[in-house]
Amino acid sequence: MTSDTAIVLGATGAIGTQLVTQLSQRDDVTNIILISRREVDVLLSFPEAIISKIKNHVVDFEQLEQHSKPLIPTNSVAFIALGTTQKQAGSKAAFRHIDHDLVLAFARACKSAVVIRLGVVTAHGANIRSASFYNRVKGEVERDIQSLGLTSVFFARPSLLLGRPDDGRFAEKLADGLLGPIASFLPKSIRPISTKCVAAAMIDVAYNEFKSDSFVLSNAEMHQRNVKY
């Protein structure tokens, strides 16, 4: 798959930071467009990236679809790594607005711009029938993006993330501190996974996988790809 331009929504998050950094280090990617709510200090946020390739566009997230659509070049590759927690958002409704409504709005903009491929970070347990509100919302956003009929979209479903900053996510902190040392003994389907590994696998799929339509990039598959980053 050939595209010299990559778009990233959620670039300052744990996986988004890795996506931007690793994309910038690819010779075939010459432009990286960040869509953000506020100005991003690219030097501070991506210290290992090739900064000259990165351009940040600040848009009103309450008008995300309309404002981001003209910023997305046709035939580009896009990534969505936007996400929060119910604690950070303040309520279930606020969480759903970010993790579902805003993600879906950007996916619609990508559909209108005719992106070659869209990669979306969801979660290992994404399922519209899940007893977990978090996983249920992730399942709903997968379902609703699939219904848009994009040329090609995939959903990366990482398990507990290792190597992320301290942002109050207790499960990931617990995994990093307790499960990290024994991670290699756990099945790959549930094995904690580093943010670097998730980003590397997503980029590998986006540029080297020839599937069309919609598919899932599982936690096990991300481990198995063993992409160097």
FIKOLZA-1660 file (N, C-alpha, C; in steps of 0.1 Angstrom, whole numbers, plus 5000, padded with zeros to 4 digits):
% residues 229
   i   px   py   pz ch aa at
   1 5009 4988 5000  A  M  N
   1 5000 5000 5000  A  M CA
   1 5009 5012 5000  A  M  C
   2 5006 5022 4991  A  T  N
   2 5014 5034 4990  A  T CA
   2 5007 5046 4993  A  T  C
   3 5012 5054 5003  A  S  N
   3 5007 5067 5006  A  S CA
   3 5018 5074 5014  A  S  C
   4 5021 5086 5010  A  D  N
   4 5032 5093 5016  A  D CA
   4 5027 5102 5028  A  D  C
   5 5014 5101 5030  A  T  N
   5 5008 5110 5040  A  T CA
   5 5000 5101 5050  A  T  C
   6 5003 5103 5063  A  A  N
   6 4995 5096 5074  A  A CA
   6 4989 5107 5083  A  A  C
   7 4976 5103 5087  A  I  N
   7 4969 5112 5096  A  I CA
   7 4967 5105 5109  A  I  C
   8 4969 5112 5120  A  V  N
   8 4968 5106 5133  A  V CA
   8 4958 5115 5142  A  V  C
   9 4948 5109 5147  A  L  N
   9 4939 5115 5157  A  L CA
   9 4942 5108 5171  A  L  C
  10 4945 5116 5181  A  G  N
  10 4949 5111 5194  A  G CA
  10 4964 5109 5195  A  G  C
  11 4971 5118 5188  A  A  N
  11 4986 5117 5187  A  A CA
  11 4994 5117 5200  A  A  C
  12 4988 5124 5210  A  T  N
  12 4996 5126 5222  A  T CA
  12 4993 5115 5233  A  T  C
  13 4985 5106 5229  A  G  N
  13 4982 5094 5238  A  G CA
  13 4994 5084 5238  A  G  C
  14 4993 5074 5246  A  A  N
  14 5004 5064 5247  A  A CA
  14 5007 5057 5234  A  A  C
  15 4996 5053 5227  A  I  N
  15 4998 5046 5214  A  I CA
  15 5000 5056 5203  A  I  C
  16 4993 5067 5204  A  G  N
  16 4994 5078 5194  A  G CA
  16 5008 5083 5193  A  G  C
  17 5015 5085 5204  A  T  N
  17 5029 5090 5204  A  T CA
  17 5038 5081 5197  A  T  C
  18 5036 5068 5199  A  Q  N
  18 5044 5058 5192  A  Q CA
  18 5041 5057 5177  A  Q  C
  19 5028 5059 5173  A  L  N
  19 5025 5059 5159  A  L CA
  19 5032 5071 5152  A  L  C
  20 5031 5083 5158  A  V  N
  20 5037 5094 5152  A  V CA
  20 5052 5092 5150  A  V  C
  21 5059 5088 5161  A  T  N
  21 5073 5086 5161  A  T CA
  21 5078 5076 5151  A  T  C
  22 5071 5064 5151  A  Q  N
  22 5075 5054 5141  A  Q CA
  22 5071 5057 5127  A  Q  C
  23 5060 5064 5125  A  L  N
  23 5057 5068 5111  A  L CA
  23 5067 5077 5106  A  L  C
  24 5072 5086 5114  A  S  N
  24 5082 5096 5110  A  S CA
  24 5095 5090 5105  A  S  C
  25 5098 5078 5111  A  Q  N
  25 5110 5071 5108  A  Q CA
  25 5110 5063 5095  A  Q  C
  26 5098 5062 5089  A  R  N
  26 5096 5055 5076  A  R CA
  26 5100 5064 5065  A  R  C
  27 5108 5058 5056  A  D  N
  27 5112 5066 5044  A  D CA
  27 5101 5069 5034  A  D  C
  28 5091 5060 5034  A  D  N
  28 5080 5062 5025  A  D CA
  28 5069 5071 5030  A  D  C
  29 5070 5076 5043  A  V  N
  29 5061 5086 5048  A  V CA
  29 5068 5099 5049  A  V  C
  30 5063 5109 5042  A  T  N
  30 5069 5122 5042  A  T CA
  30 5061 5133 5049  A  T  C
  31 5048 5130 5051  A  N  N
  31 5039 5140 5058  A  N CA
  31 5031 5133 5068  A  N  C
  32 5031 5138 5080  A  I  N
  32 5023 5133 5091  A  I CA
  32 5014 5144 5096  A  I  C
  33 5001 5143 5095  A  I  N
  33 4992 5153 5099  A  I CA
  33 4985 5149 5112  A  I  C
  34 4987 5158 5122  A  L  N
  34 4980 5155 5135  A  L CA
  34 4968 5164 5136  A  L  C
  35 4957 5157 5140  A  I  N
  35 4944 5165 5142  A  I CA
  35 4942 5165 5157  A  I  C
  36 4942 5177 5163  A  S  N
  36 4942 5178 5178  A  S CA
  36 4932 5189 5182  A  S  C
  37 4929 5188 5195  A  R  N
  37 4920 5197 5201  A  R CA
  37 4927 5210 5205  A  R  C
  38 4940 5209 5208  A  R  N
  38 4948 5220 5211  A  R CA
  38 4962 5219 5205  A  R  C
  39 4970 5230 5205  A  E  N
  39 4983 5229 5198  A  E CA
  39 4992 5219 5205  A  E  C
  40 4999 5212 5197  A  V  N
  40 5008 5202 5203  A  V CA
  40 5023 5206 5202  A  V  C
  41 5030 5205 5212  A  D  N
  41 5044 5209 5212  A  D CA
  41 5051 5196 5207  A  D  C
  42 5054 5196 5194  A  V  N
  42 5059 5184 5187  A  V CA
  42 5073 5180 5192  A  V  C
  43 5081 5190 5195  A  L  N
  43 5095 5187 5200  A  L CA
  43 5094 5180 5214  A  L  C
  44 5085 5185 5222  A  L  N
  44 5084 5179 5235  A  L CA
  44 5076 5165 5235  A  L  C
  45 5066 5165 5227  A  S  N
  45 5058 5153 5226  A  S CA
  45 5064 5141 5219  A  S  C
  46 5072 5144 5209  A  F  N
  46 5078 5133 5200  A  F CA
  46 5093 5135 5199  A  F  C
  47 5100 5134 5210  A  P  N
  47 5115 5137 5210  A  P CA
  47 5123 5128 5201  A  P  C
  48 5118 5116 5197  A  E  N
  48 5126 5107 5188  A  E CA
  48 5121 5107 5174  A  E  C
  49 5111 5116 5171  A  A  N
  49 5105 5117 5158  A  A CA
  49 5113 5126 5149  A  A  C
  50 5111 5125 5136  A  I  N
  50 5116 5134 5126  A  I CA
  50 5106 5146 5125  A  I  C
  51 5109 5156 5132  A  I  N
  51 5099 5167 5134  A  I CA
  51 5095 5174 5121  A  I  C
  52 5104 5174 5111  A  S  N
  52 5101 5182 5099  A  S CA
  52 5090 5175 5091  A  S  C
  53 5086 5163 5094  A  K  N
  53 5075 5156 5087  A  K CA
  53 5062 5159 5093  A  K  C
  54 5062 5165 5105  A  I  N
  54 5049 5166 5113  A  I CA
  54 5043 5180 5112  A  I  C
  55 5030 5180 5109  A  K  N
  55 5022 5192 5109  A  K CA
  55 5010 5190 5118  A  K  C
  56 5008 5200 5127  A  N  N
  56 4996 5199 5136  A  N CA
  56 4985 5209 5132  A  N  C
  57 4973 5203 5131  A  H  N
  57 4961 5211 5129  A  H CA
  57 4952 5211 5141  A  H  C
  58 4949 5223 5146  A  V  N
  58 4940 5224 5158  A  V CA
  58 4926 5226 5152  A  V  C
  59 4916 5218 5157  A  V  N
  59 4902 5219 5152  A  V CA
  59 4893 5218 5164  A  V  C
  60 4881 5223 5162  A  D  N
  60 4870 5222 5172  A  D CA
  60 4865 5208 5172  A  D  C
  61 4867 5201 5183  A  F  N
  61 4863 5187 5183  A  F CA
  61 4848 5185 5183  A  F  C
  62 4840 5196 5187  A  E  N
  62 4826 5195 5186  A  E CA
  62 4821 5196 5172  A  E  C
  63 4830 5200 5163  A  Q  N
  63 4828 5200 5148  A  Q CA
  63 4838 5192 5141  A  Q  C
  64 4842 5181 5147  A  L  N
  64 4853 5173 5143  A  L CA
  64 4852 5168 5128  A  L  C
  65 4841 5163 5125  A  E  N
  65 4839 5158 5111  A  E CA
  65 4841 5169 5101  A  E  C
  66 4834 5180 5103  A  Q  N
  66 4834 5191 5093  A  Q CA
  66 4847 5197 5092  A  Q  C
  67 4854 5199 5104  A  H  N
  67 4866 5207 5104  A  H CA
  67 4878 5198 5099  A  H  C
  68 4878 5185 5102  A  S  N
  68 4889 5177 5098  A  S CA
  68 4889 5172 5084  A  S  C
  69 4877 5171 5078  A  K  N
  69 4875 5165 5065  A  K CA
  69 4884 5173 5054  A  K  C
  70 4885 5186 5054  A  P  N
  70 4893 5192 5044  A  P CA
  70 4908 5191 5046  A  P  C
  71 4912 5186 5058  A  L  N
  71 4926 5185 5062  A  L CA
  71 4932 5171 5058  A  L  C
  72 4923 5162 5054  A  I  N
  72 4927 5148 5051  A  I CA
  72 4929 5147 5036  A  I  C
  73 4941 5145 5031  A  P  N
  73 4943 5143 5017  A  P CA
  73 4937 5130 5012  A  P  C
  74 4932 5130 5000  A  T  N
  74 4927 5118 4994  A  T CA
  74 4938 5107 4993  A  T  C
  75 4935 5095 4995  A  N  N
  75 4944 5084 4994  A  N CA
  75 4955 5084 5005  A  N  C
  76 4952 5090 5016  A  S  N
  76 4961 5089 5027  A  S CA
  76 4958 5077 5036  A  S  C
  77 4967 5074 5046  A  V  N
  77 4964 5064 5056  A  V CA
  77 4961 5071 5069  A  V  C
  78 4951 5067 5076  A  A  N
  78 4947 5074 5088  A  A CA
  78 4947 5064 5100  A  A  C
  79 4950 5070 5112  A  F  N
  79 4950 5062 5124  A  F CA
  79 4942 5069 5135  A  F  C
  80 4934 5062 5143  A  I  N
  80 4927 5068 5154  A  I CA
  80 4932 5061 5167  A  I  C
  81 4938 5069 5175  A  A  N
  81 4943 5064 5188  A  A CA
  81 4937 5072 5199  A  A  C
  82 4926 5079 5197  A  L  N
  82 4919 5087 5207  A  L CA
  82 4912 5078 5217  A  L  C
  83 4913 5082 5229  A  G  N
  83 4906 5074 5240  A  G CA
  83 4909 5080 5254  A  G  C
  84 4900 5077 5263  A  T  N
  84 4901 5081 5276  A  T CA
  84 4896 5071 5286  A  T  C
  85 4893 5074 5298  A  T  N
  85 4887 5065 5308  A  T CA
  85 4875 5072 5314  A  T  C
  86 4866 5065 5320  A  Q  N
  86 4854 5071 5326  A  Q CA
  86 4859 5080 5337  A  Q  C
  87 4869 5077 5344  A  K  N
  87 4874 5085 5355  A  K CA
  87 4879 5099 5350  A  K  C
  88 4887 5098 5339  A  Q  N
  88 4892 5110 5333  A  Q CA
  88 4881 5119 5327  A  Q  C
  89 4872 5112 5320  A  A  N
  89 4861 5119 5313  A  A CA
  89 4851 5125 5323  A  A  C
  90 4849 5119 5334  A  G  N
  90 4840 5124 5345  A  G CA
  90 4827 5117 5345  A  G  C
  91 4823 5110 5335  A  S  N
  91 4810 5103 5335  A  S CA
  91 4809 5094 5324  A  S  C
  92 4800 5085 5324  A  K  N
  92 4798 5075 5313  A  K CA
  92 4795 5082 5300  A  K  C
  93 4786 5092 5301  A  A  N
  93 4782 5100 5289  A  A CA
  93 4794 5107 5283  A  A  C
  94 4802 5113 5291  A  A  N
  94 4814 5120 5286  A  A CA
  94 4824 5110 5280  A  A  C
  95 4826 5099 5286  A  F  N
  95 4835 5088 5281  A  F CA
  95 4830 5084 5267  A  F  C
  96 4817 5081 5266  A  R  N
  96 4811 5076 5253  A  R CA
  96 4813 5087 5242  A  R  C
  97 4811 5099 5246  A  H  N
  97 4812 5110 5236  A  H CA
  97 4826 5110 5230  A  H  C
  98 4836 5108 5238  A  I  N
  98 4850 5108 5233  A  I CA
  98 4853 5095 5226  A  I  C
  99 4851 5084 5232  A  D  N
  99 4855 5071 5227  A  D CA
  99 4846 5065 5216  A  D  C
 100 4834 5071 5215  A  H  N
 100 4825 5066 5204  A  H CA
 100 4822 5077 5195  A  H  C
 101 4816 5088 5200  A  D  N
 101 4811 5098 5191  A  D CA
 101 4822 5106 5183  A  D  C
 102 4832 5110 5190  A  L  N
 102 4843 5117 5183  A  L CA
 102 4851 5107 5174  A  L  C
 103 4853 5095 5178  A  V  N
 103 4860 5085 5169  A  V CA
 103 4852 5083 5157  A  V  C
 104 4839 5081 5158  A  L  N
 104 4830 5079 5147  A  L CA
 104 4829 5091 5138  A  L  C
 105 4829 5103 5144  A  A  N
 105 4829 5115 5135  A  A CA
 105 4842 5116 5127  A  A  C
 106 4853 5113 5132  A  F  N
 106 4865 5113 5125  A  F CA
 106 4866 5103 5114  A  F  C
 107 4860 5091 5117  A  A  N
 107 4859 5080 5107  A  A CA
 107 4851 5084 5096  A  A  C
 108 4840 5092 5098  A  R  N
 108 4831 5097 5087  A  R CA
 108 4839 5106 5078  A  R  C
 109 4848 5115 5085  A  A  N
 109 4856 5124 5077  A  A CA
 109 4866 5116 5068  A  A  C
 110 4871 5105 5074  A  C  N
 110 4880 5097 5066  A  C CA
 110 4873 5090 5054  A  C  C
 111 4861 5086 5056  A  K  N
 111 4853 5081 5046  A  K CA
 111 4851 5091 5034  A  K  C
 112 4847 5103 5038  A  S  N
 112 4845 5114 5028  A  S CA
 112 4858 5117 5021  A  S  C
 113 4869 5116 5028  A  A  N
 113 4882 5120 5021  A  A CA
 113 4888 5108 5013  A  A  C
 114 4881 5097 5014  A  V  N
 114 4885 5085 5006  A  V CA
 114 4900 5080 5010  A  V  C
 115 4901 5078 5023  A  V  N
 115 4914 5073 5028  A  V CA
 115 4916 5059 5023  A  V  C
 116 4929 5055 5021  A  I  N
 116 4932 5041 5016  A  I CA
 116 4929 5031 5027  A  I  C
 117 4933 5034 5039  A  R  N
 117 4931 5025 5050  A  R CA
 117 4930 5033 5063  A  R  C
 118 4921 5029 5072  A  L  N
 118 4919 5035 5085  A  L CA
 118 4922 5024 5096  A  L  C
 119 4931 5027 5105  A  G  N
 119 4934 5018 5117  A  G CA
 119 4929 5025 5129  A  G  C
 120 4921 5017 5137  A  V  N
 120 4915 5023 5149  A  V CA
 120 4919 5014 5161  A  V  C
 121 4923 5021 5172  A  V  N
 121 4926 5014 5184  A  V CA
 121 4913 5012 5192  A  V  C
 122 4910 4999 5196  A  T  N
 122 4898 4997 5204  A  T CA
 122 4903 4990 5217  A  T  C
 123 4899 4978 5219  A  A  N
 123 4903 4970 5231  A  A CA
 123 4901 4955 5229  A  A  C
 124 4909 4948 5237  A  H  N
 124 4909 4933 5236  A  H CA
 124 4894 4927 5238  A  H  C
 125 4887 4933 5247  A  G  N
 125 4874 4928 5250  A  G CA
 125 4862 4935 5242  A  G  C
 126 4865 4942 5232  A  A  N
 126 4855 4950 5225  A  A CA
 126 4843 4941 5220  A  A  C
 127 4831 4944 5225  A  N  N
 127 4820 4935 5222  A  N CA
 127 4807 4943 5226  A  N  C
 128 4798 4944 5217  A  I  N
 128 4786 4952 5219  A  I CA
 128 4777 4946 5230  A  I  C
 129 4780 4933 5234  A  R  N
 129 4772 4926 5244  A  R CA
 129 4780 4925 5257  A  R  C
 130 4791 4931 5258  A  S  N
 130 4799 4929 5270  A  S CA
 130 4793 4935 5282  A  S  C
 131 4795 4929 5294  A  A  N
 131 4790 4934 5306  A  A CA
 131 4798 4946 5311  A  A  C
 132 4809 4948 5305  A  S  N
 132 4818 4960 5308  A  S CA
 132 4814 4972 5299  A  S  C
 133 4810 4983 5306  A  F  N
 133 4806 4995 5298  A  F CA
 133 4818 4999 5288  A  F  C
 134 4830 4999 5293  A  Y  N
 134 4841 5002 5285  A  Y CA
 134 4842 4994 5272  A  Y  C
 135 4842 4981 5274  A  N  N
 135 4843 4972 5262  A  N CA
 135 4830 4972 5254  A  N  C
 136 4819 4975 5260  A  R  N
 136 4807 4976 5252  A  R CA
 136 4808 4988 5242  A  R  C
 137 4812 5000 5247  A  V  N
 137 4814 5012 5239  A  V CA
 137 4824 5009 5228  A  V  C
 138 4835 5002 5231  A  K  N
 138 4845 4998 5221  A  K CA
 138 4839 4989 5210  A  K  C
 139 4830 4980 5214  A  G  N
 139 4823 4972 5204  A  G CA
 139 4814 4980 5196  A  G  C
 140 4807 4989 5202  A  E  N
 140 4797 4998 5194  A  E CA
 140 4804 5006 5184  A  E  C
 141 4816 5012 5188  A  V  N
 141 4823 5020 5178  A  V CA
 141 4829 5012 5166  A  V  C
 142 4833 4999 5169  A  E  N
 142 4837 4990 5158  A  E CA
 142 4825 4988 5149  A  E  C
 143 4814 4985 5155  A  R  N
 143 4802 4982 5147  A  R CA
 143 4798 4994 5138  A  R  C
 144 4798 5006 5144  A  D  N
 144 4793 5018 5137  A  D CA
 144 4803 5022 5126  A  D  C
 145 4816 5020 5129  A  I  N
 145 4826 5024 5118  A  I CA
 145 4825 5014 5107  A  I  C
 146 4823 5001 5110  A  Q  N
 146 4821 4991 5099  A  Q CA
 146 4809 4995 5090  A  Q  C
 147 4799 5000 5096  A  S  N
 147 4787 5004 5088  A  S CA
 147 4789 5015 5078  A  S  C
 148 4800 5022 5080  A  L  N
 148 4803 5034 5071  A  L CA
 148 4807 5029 5057  A  L  C
 149 4813 5017 5056  A  G  N
 149 4817 5012 5043  A  G CA
 149 4830 5018 5038  A  G  C
 150 4839 5020 5047  A  L  N
 150 4853 5025 5042  A  L CA
 150 4859 5014 5033  A  L  C
 151 4868 5019 5025  A  T  N
 151 4875 5010 5016  A  T CA
 151 4882 4999 5024  A  T  C
 152 4889 5003 5035  A  S  N
 152 4896 4993 5043  A  S CA
 152 4898 4999 5057  A  S  C
 153 4893 4992 5067  A  V  N
 153 4895 4996 5081  A  V CA
 153 4898 4984 5089  A  V  C
 154 4907 4986 5099  A  F  N
 154 4910 4975 5108  A  F CA
 154 4910 4980 5123  A  F  C
 155 4907 4971 5132  A  F  N
 155 4906 4975 5146  A  F CA
 155 4916 4968 5154  A  F  C
 156 4926 4975 5160  A  A  N
 156 4936 4969 5168  A  A CA
 156 4930 4968 5182  A  A  C
 157 4931 4955 5187  A  R  N
 157 4925 4952 5200  A  R CA
 157 4936 4948 5210  A  R  C
 158 4943 4958 5216  A  P  N
 158 4954 4954 5225  A  P CA
 158 4948 4950 5239  A  P  C
 159 4956 4942 5246  A  S  N
 159 4952 4938 5259  A  S CA
 159 4958 4949 5268  A  S  C
 160 4961 4946 5281  A  L  N
 160 4967 4956 5290  A  L CA
 160 4980 4961 5284  A  L  C
 161 4981 4975 5285  A  L  N
 161 4992 4981 5279  A  L CA
 161 5004 4983 5288  A  L  C
 162 5016 4980 5283  A  L  N
 162 5028 4982 5291  A  L CA
 162 5035 4995 5285  A  L  C
 163 5042 5002 5294  A  G  N
 163 5051 5013 5289  A  G CA
 163 5043 5026 5287  A  G  C
 164 5031 5027 5293  A  R  N
 164 5024 5039 5291  A  R CA
 164 5027 5049 5303  A  R  C
 165 5025 5062 5301  A  P  N
 165 5027 5071 5312  A  P CA
 165 5017 5069 5323  A  P  C
 166 5020 5075 5335  A  D  N
 166 5011 5073 5346  A  D CA
 166 4999 5083 5344  A  D  C
 167 4988 5078 5339  A  D  N
 167 4976 5086 5337  A  D CA
 167 4964 5082 5345  A  D  C
 168 4967 5074 5355  A  G  N
 168 4956 5070 5364  A  G CA
 168 4949 5058 5360  A  G  C
 169 4954 5051 5350  A  R  N
 169 4947 5038 5346  A  R CA
 169 4953 5027 5354  A  R  C
 170 4945 5023 5364  A  F  N
 170 4950 5014 5374  A  F CA
 170 4953 5000 5368  A  F  C
 171 4945 4995 5359  A  A  N
 171 4947 4982 5353  A  A CA
 171 4961 4981 5346  A  A  C
 172 4964 4991 5338  A  E  N
 172 4976 4991 5331  A  E CA
 172 4988 4993 5340  A  E  C
 173 4987 5001 5351  A  K  N
 173 4997 5002 5360  A  K CA
 173 5000 4989 5367  A  K  C
 174 4989 4982 5371  A  L  N
 174 4991 4969 5377  A  L CA
 174 4997 4959 5368  A  L  C
 175 4993 4959 5356  A  A  N
 175 4999 4950 5346  A  A CA
 175 5014 4953 5344  A  A  C
 176 5018 4966 5343  A  D  N
 176 5032 4969 5341  A  D CA
 176 5040 4965 5353  A  D  C
 177 5035 4967 5365  A  G  N
 177 5043 4964 5377  A  G CA
 177 5043 4950 5381  A  G  C
 178 5032 4943 5379  A  L  N
 178 5031 4929 5384  A  L CA
 178 5032 4918 5372  A  L  C
 179 5025 4921 5361  A  L  N
 179 5025 4911 5351  A  L CA
 179 5036 4912 5341  A  L  C
 180 5042 4924 5340  A  G  N
 180 5054 4926 5331  A  G CA
 180 5064 4915 5332  A  G  C
 181 5069 4912 5344  A  P  N
 181 5080 4902 5346  A  P CA
 181 5076 4888 5342  A  P  C
 182 5063 4885 5342  A  I  N
 182 5058 4871 5338  A  I CA
 182 5051 4871 5325  A  I  C
 183 5051 4883 5318  A  A  N
 183 5042 4884 5306  A  A CA
 183 5045 4873 5295  A  A  C
 184 5058 4869 5294  A  S  N
 184 5061 4860 5284  A  S CA
 184 5055 4846 5286  A  S  C
 185 5051 4843 5298  A  F  N
 185 5045 4830 5301  A  F CA
 185 5030 4830 5299  A  F  C
 186 5024 4841 5296  A  L  N
 186 5009 4842 5294  A  L CA
 186 5006 4840 5279  A  L  C
 187 4994 4834 5276  A  P  N
 187 4990 4833 5262  A  P CA
 187 4990 4846 5255  A  P  C
 188 4994 4846 5242  A  K  N
 188 4996 4859 5235  A  K CA
 188 4982 4866 5234  A  K  C
 189 4971 4859 5235  A  S  N
 189 4958 4865 5233  A  S CA
 189 4955 4875 5244  A  S  C
 190 4961 4872 5256  A  I  N
 190 4958 4881 5267  A  I CA
 190 4971 4887 5273  A  I  C
 191 4982 4884 5267  A  R  N
 191 4995 4889 5272  A  R CA
 191 4996 4904 5272  A  R  C
 192 5000 4911 5283  A  P  N
 192 5002 4925 5282  A  P CA
 192 5011 4929 5270  A  P  C
 193 5009 4940 5264  A  I  N
 193 5016 4944 5252  A  I CA
 193 5021 4958 5253  A  I  C
 194 5033 4961 5248  A  S  N
 194 5038 4975 5249  A  S CA
 194 5032 4984 5239  A  S  C
 195 5031 4997 5242  A  T  N
 195 5026 5006 5232  A  T CA
 195 5034 5007 5220  A  T  C
 196 5047 5004 5221  A  K  N
 196 5056 5004 5209  A  K CA
 196 5052 4992 5200  A  K  C
 197 5049 4981 5206  A  C  N
 197 5045 4969 5198  A  C CA
 197 5032 4971 5191  A  C  C
 198 5022 4977 5198  A  V  N
 198 5009 4980 5192  A  V CA
 198 5011 4989 5180  A  V  C
 199 5018 5000 5181  A  A  N
 199 5020 5010 5171  A  A CA
 199 5027 5003 5159  A  A  C
 200 5038 4996 5162  A  A  N
 200 5045 4989 5151  A  A CA
 200 5037 4980 5143  A  A  C
 201 5028 4972 5150  A  A  N
 201 5020 4962 5143  A  A CA
 201 5009 4970 5135  A  A  C
 202 5004 4980 5140  A  M  N
 202 4993 4988 5132  A  M CA
 202 4999 4994 5120  A  M  C
 203 5011 4999 5121  A  I  N
 203 5018 5005 5109  A  I CA
 203 5021 4995 5099  A  I  C
 204 5026 4983 5104  A  D  N
 204 5029 4972 5095  A  D CA
 204 5017 4968 5087  A  D  C
 205 5006 4966 5094  A  V  N
 205 4993 4962 5088  A  V CA
 205 4989 4973 5078  A  V  C
 206 4989 4985 5082  A  A  N
 206 4984 4996 5074  A  A CA
 206 4992 4997 5060  A  A  C
 207 5004 4994 5060  A  Y  N
 207 5013 4996 5048  A  Y CA
 207 5016 4983 5041  A  Y  C
 208 5015 4972 5048  A  N  N
 208 5019 4959 5042  A  N CA
 208 5008 4948 5040  A  N  C
 209 4997 4951 5046  A  E  N
 209 4986 4941 5046  A  E CA
 209 4977 4944 5034  A  E  C
 210 4973 4934 5026  A  F  N
 210 4965 4936 5014  A  F CA
 210 4950 4933 5016  A  F  C
 211 4946 4931 5028  A  K  N
 211 4932 4929 5030  A  K CA
 211 4924 4941 5027  A  K  C
 212 4911 4940 5023  A  S  N
 212 4903 4951 5022  A  S CA
 212 4891 4950 5031  A  S  C
 213 4882 4959 5030  A  D  N
 213 4870 4959 5039  A  D CA
 213 4874 4961 5053  A  D  C
 214 4869 4952 5062  A  S  N
 214 4870 4954 5077  A  S CA
 214 4876 4941 5083  A  S  C
 215 4886 4943 5092  A  F  N
 215 4892 4932 5099  A  F CA
 215 4897 4936 5112  A  F  C
 216 4900 4926 5120  A  V  N
 216 4905 4928 5134  A  V CA
 216 4920 4924 5135  A  V  C
 217 4928 4933 5142  A  L  N
 217 4942 4930 5145  A  L CA
 217 4942 4926 5160  A  L  C
 218 4942 4913 5163  A  S  N
 218 4941 4909 5177  A  S CA
 218 4954 4911 5184  A  S  C
 219 4953 4910 5198  A  N  N
 219 4964 4911 5206  A  N CA
 219 4975 4901 5203  A  N  C
 220 4970 4888 5200  A  A  N
 220 4980 4878 5197  A  A CA
 220 4987 4881 5184  A  A  C
 221 4979 4886 5174  A  E  N
 221 4985 4889 5161  A  E CA
 221 4996 4900 5162  A  E  C
 222 4993 4910 5171  A  M  N
 222 5003 4920 5173  A  M CA
 222 5016 4915 5179  A  M  C
 223 5015 4906 5188  A  H  N
 223 5026 4899 5194  A  H CA
 223 5034 4891 5183  A  H  C
 224 5026 4884 5175  A  Q  N
 224 5032 4874 5166  A  Q CA
 224 5039 4882 5154  A  Q  C
 225 5035 4894 5151  A  R  N
 225 5041 4901 5140  A  R CA
 225 5056 4904 5144  A  R  C
 226 5058 4907 5157  A  N  N
 226 5072 4909 5161  A  N CA
 226 5079 4919 5153  A  N  C
 227 5073 4930 5150  A  V  N
 227 5078 4940 5141  A  V CA
 227 5089 4948 5149  A  V  C
 228 5100 4950 5142  A  K  N
 228 5111 4958 5148  A  K CA
 228 5108 4973 5148  A  K  C
 229 5110 4980 5159  A  Y  N
 229 5107 4994 5160  A  Y CA
 229 5118 5001 5167  A  Y  C
% end
